């Protein structure tokens, strides 16, 4: 979708660039295109075609951004749910005294007379 949007934006820029160059050098190239004079009606037709191309590009861009915004909101909702589950799990381990499955149990945990200092763990 992003590539289509970029292509239409490029088409709008090219269309109006070509139209600008054509209208600026019309006196020297009018015989090559078979147009004898430049009337207001022809200029209006060029501008209406450019407006249609611009509106298509704008519509595609707004559709692309709205789909991205919907995806961002969905991912933020999932992220919030995961944070809530993590918070609930942490509260369960603190209140219930349940140790997480990845925790290392030292042999001194069952000894009631051990000091409050935890043994040193080497971290690599």
N, C-alpha and C positions, 0 to 999 in steps of 0.2 A: 504494500500500500504506500509506503514511504517513497519508493522509486517512482510510482505512478504520479504521486503528488509533485515530486521534484521535476518530472518530465513536463507536467502541465504548467508548472511555474516557469520553466525554461521556454516553453512554447509561447506563453504570454509575453515574456520579455523579448523573444525573437520577433514575434508578430508586431509589437509596437515599435521595435527598433527598425525593422524593415519598412514599416509604414512611414516612420519619421524620415528615413533616408529617401524613400520614394517620393514623398511630398516635397522634400527640400530640393531634390534634383529633378523634379518633374519636367521642367522646361527643356532640359537636355535629353531626356529619355522618353518623351511622350510619343515620338514616332515609332519607337521600338515596340511599344505595347499596343499600338493601334488606338490610342485614346487621344483625341484632338484637344479637348479642353477638360479641365478639372472642375466639375460642378460641385455644389454643396451636397447634392444627393449622393454622389459617389463617396465623398468624404464621410458622410453620415453612415453609409453602408459599411465602410471600412471600420468605423468606430463601433458600430453595433456588433460586427463580427468579433472585434477585439473584446467587447464587453461580455459576449457570450463565453468566449474562451476564458476570460478572467473569472467569471462566475463559476464555471466548471472547476477551475483550479481552486477557487476559494471554498467551494462545496466539498471537494475531496480533502482539502486541508482540514476543514472543520470536522469532517467525519473521522479522519485519522486521529486528531487530537482528542475527540470525545471517546474513541475506542481506547486510547492510551489512558485517559483519565479513569475510565471504568475499570481497566485492568489494575491501575495503581490502587484504586479504592478496594478492589477485591483482595489484592496482595496485602494491603495494610490491615484489612479485617482478619485475614489468616494470621498475620504476624501478631495482632493483638490477642487472638485466641491462643496462639502458642505461648505468648508471654503469660497469659492467665493460667494456662496449664502448668507452666514452669513455676510460677509463684505458688500455686496450690501444692505442687509437689514439694517445694522447699518448706512451706508451712507445715505440711504433714511430717516431714523429717524432723523439724524443730520441735513441734508439739508432741508428736507421737513417739519420739525416740527411735523411730525406724531409721536405720542407716541406709544410705543409698547403696545400690548394688555395686557400684564401682569403688566404694570406700575400702581402704585397707584396714583390717583389724589387727591391732598389735596384741601380743599376749598379755600385756600389762593392763588391758582394759577391764578385765574381770577382778583385778586385785584392788580391794577397797583401800589399802594402805599406801598406794602409790602416790607420788607427788603430783601436783597439778601441772607439771611441766611435761609436755609431750616429747617423745624421743625424736631425735633429729632424723630427717629423711633426706637422703641424697637425691638431688634432682639433676638430671643430665640435660 
